[in-house]
């Protein structure tokens, strides 16, 4: 056994190097090609370079559709948001849509009634919709919406940020008061005579099922327009809908397959995602789907003890489906060590659901960026969750004779025993303090046996062992 003490550490110099030179060397760059599931490590995507692309970031509700208590709603400063993401070293967002013209936040324990705009269809009239504005013409698209979509995906791409384009939104239709009355497919909201409330129960949830072929034709035309708008961009993913109801399963599968079919005739093809169905859905439905990536809910330990990624799908663990707004630093590192891609539902500036910006979420934001730095340093394509190699159970590793790597998370600090029997030669040792964001090197160890390590600081810790030559 080999114990590493704090006397061998060079904190200041190494921490400065890790956060300074290493960060600039690993700076984000535009995508090299559209993402596809990595052929040898399907826990991650790749851009065609052979490297694994790890996705992580903080997303917020009004990043595409303006949402706020005024009418028209306040304009979202997308450039400032991208600055925020870059400061935290993030490389992924969900670009939210909002189907209704309003958002009553009572179901979110709020008091505000927000206006949401723009929408995909032009508001031409004749006649007025329930919100007092011109009715939607479902045969005419709103150029402003699609121009904004293209511009914002392009802007994110220039900063090395991947964007999941959300096509539909299912939570509000179930829980936000007045959402159906403000939907373009409400019989009083459009000039085309389309009524998505097929069963006449006043909820309109059938628009997210295969009940009406007339509705489906409009939706497919809209999805095709989205694809036409962003297909040529490399930093695109798609998400069918946010937290739709369980009866939407066949409809979601249909839209996933529809995107795959349409993109076959296009220059580029992009991954499609399916997120947890709230309320009452099953994670099995996600893993059985034709989607390339999924976001499960908390069932099965995804909050506190995420199951190891098995490669059936690329998994984006999202606090939105685990807590709503929640999570902590430990959840980020546990998810990373188990082969997942963690993302955070971020209140951001606090203008949609919370009053004023909140610094309480900074530990999560910073931790997402820290995991991305490690992901870019490591040969992630060759690594897999191997919890049995570490006494804490959280280990992402490539246990090989040459070029071995181990990233181990210690949720409670203390000491950890790591089985490095497979590695030959020396392993560089680095400790990272997630609370302070500082890294430092310790004395190297040799492989070929089990080794015990103890961090030089109290509390949670990350241990990185690197046996690659020429590192």
Secondary structure, 3 states (H helix, E strand, C coil): CCCCCHHHCCHHHHHHHHHCHHHHHCCCCCCCCCCEECCCCCCCEECCCCCEECCCEEECCCCCCEEECCCCCCCCCHHHHHHHHHHCCCCEEEECCCCECEEEHHHHCCCCEEEEECCCEEEEEEEECCCCCEEEEEEEECHHHHHHHHHHHHHHHHCCCEEEEEEEECHHHHHCCCCCCCECCCCCCECCCCCCCCCCCCCCHHHHCCCCHHHHHHHHHHHHHHHHHHCCCCCEEEEEEECCCHHHHHHHHHHHHHHHHHHHCCCCCCCEEEECCCCCCCHHHHHCCCCCEEECCCCCCCCCCCCCCCCCCEECCEHHHHCCCCCCHHHHHHHHHCCCCCEEECCCCCCCCCCCCCHHHHHHHHHHHHHHHHHHHCCHHHCEECHHHECCCCEEEECCCCCCEEEEEECCCCEEEEECCCCCCEEEEEEEECCCCEEEEEEEEECCCEEEEECCCCCCEEEEEECCCCC
